[in-house]
């Protein structure tokens, strides 16, 4: 439980400190707006930086892999999430689809709630059936990618090299996701070997669900007061 508590502490601390998890730092924003042409490595870096500081992403992934033990299963779910995330990131920016970022980020917060409830077996008890976890991972991946797209749309991105830079950014996002996932799996691996894993798994998912509600509530407040 101690290892999981440490992991959740950093995720919670980061989420509350950066409630707008999809936000881009001012320095990065200035760099994005001032550059033109295809810049592969800088945009890879920006994408990776976004992912490793995107606490809503990490919380969702934490919930997704919580009860996954085989690397084959983990790979399937992470791939589904990546497909969804990548598709709407590129589509949202290139087509300039405009939706309130507050509403999108609120849905992302609720995706954390959904996964925590799924881990707690709530849907089987409440409705008598288990929704497809793979479909849910893909669908919420679409929202996670669209959340970032809404932020990038606020920047004056140069059309020169835009597609290449978006692809590079997305490569960075996926690389950052793998790095963050690796760290989470290491912590989870140690925790799962302890006798307290099953005893504290319920409490860990309740904390995960609570944080998801906090993230969603924060975004909804922002939507109604702005």
Buried (B, 14 or more C-beta within 10 A) or exposed (E): BEBBEEBBEEBBEBBEEBBBBBBBEEEBBEBBEEBEEBBBEBBBBBBBBBBBBBBBBBBBBBBBBBBBEEEEEBEBBBBBBBBBBBBBBBBBBEEEEEEEBBBBBBBBBBBBBBBBBBBBEBBEEEEEEEEEBEEBBBBBBBBBBBBBBBBBBEBEBBEEBBEBBBBBBBBBBBBBBEEBBEBBBEBBEEBBEBEEBEEBBEEBBBBBBBBBBBBBBBBBEBBEEE
